[in-house]
Amino acid sequence: MPAPTPEPGTTPVVRTTLLDQVLPSPRTLHRVEIRRITLAPDFAGGLHLHNGPVFGSIESGSAIYQIDGEEPTILRPGDVFYEPAHVRIARFDARHDGVTFLGYFLLEADQEAELEFPD
């Protein structure tokens, strides 16, 4: 079946940049691990950090996201986020509706994605 013909004066493809994040230092990227993660309603992820940068996008539900020392934001379906490597994430808490998101873990050779919960 042929692709539909766009209306005159319209573009059949729209590309919107949602996030353009510069990494703090050059990395030798070997692979990207993508995980679908679901948090139950009202689950608090707790203070944590990652051993590499993590990008993500909310599929369903909502979460409160906060880098330590910054203001919290509410993430909803379609929103994207960035968790820098070795930076304290104060909150990634599911709200009353729970949350499902995709996490993109940028990994170097022989590196596994790690999550640390500091004291």
N, C-alpha and C positions, 0 to 999 in steps of 0.2 A: 504494500500500500504506500503510495507516495506521501511525502511530508505535506502538511497543510500549507497552503499559500498564505503568507501574512497579509494583513490588511494594508492598503496603500499608505505609505508614510510611517509604517511601524517597522520595528526591527524584530526579527524572529528570535533572536538571542539577546538576553540582557545579562551583562556581567557586572557584579557589584562587589567591590573589595570590602570585606567585613573586618579584616585585621591585617595590618602590614607591620609586623613586629621585627625590629632589629635585635639580633642576639647580642649579648654583651661582649662576646669574644668569638673569634672564628672557631668553628668546630669541624672535625672530620666526621661527617655523617656517614655511617655505614648502613643503617636501616631505620625504618620507622615501624614501630609496633602500634597497631590500632586496637583499642579495647572498647567494647560497649560495657558501660558500668551503670548499674541500677542501685540507687539508694532508696530504702524504704521511707515512707512518710515520716517527717520529723526526726530523721536520723542525723546526728551531728557528727561530721567526719573527724573533727578534732584538729588541733594544731599539728601540721605536718610539713614536710619538705620532700622534694624529689631530687634524685642524683643527676638528672638531666632535664632539659626544658620539656614542658608538656603543653600542648595546645589542645583545645577541646571545643565541642559544639553540643549544645543542648538539643536533644531530640524531643523529649516530652517532660512535663512537670516543670519544676522550678527549684532553684537553689539560691542560698545566700552565699556569695563569694567575697572573700576579703583577704588581701595580702596584709600581713602584719604591719601595723602602723598606718594603713590607708583606710579610707571609708569603705564600708561594705556596699555591695551592689546586688541586685536581684537579677539572676539569669533566667531567661524564659526560652521556650522553643525557638530555635533559629539563632540565638545569641552565641557568640564565641568568646573564648577566654584563653589566657596565657598564664601559666605558672612557671616562673623562671626557675632555673636550677639552683638548688641550695638556698632558696629564699623561703622564709617561714610563711606558710599559708595559714592564717589565723582561723579561717572558716571556709568550708565547702559543705554547707548544711542543707539537706533536703528540706523543703518546706512541706506544708500539709498535704500536698499532692504527690510527694515523692519526686524523684528525678531520674531520668535516664539520659546519659550523655556518651558521646564518643570521645575518648582520650587518645591523642596522637603523641606517642613517646619517641622523641628523637634520640637515637642511640648510636654510640660509637662502636667500633669493632670490639667484640668480646665483652660488651656491657649489657647488663640486664636492668630493666626498669626496677628501681627500688623506691620504697616509700618509707620514710623515717618519721617517728613520732618522738620529738625531743622532750626532755623533762620539763 
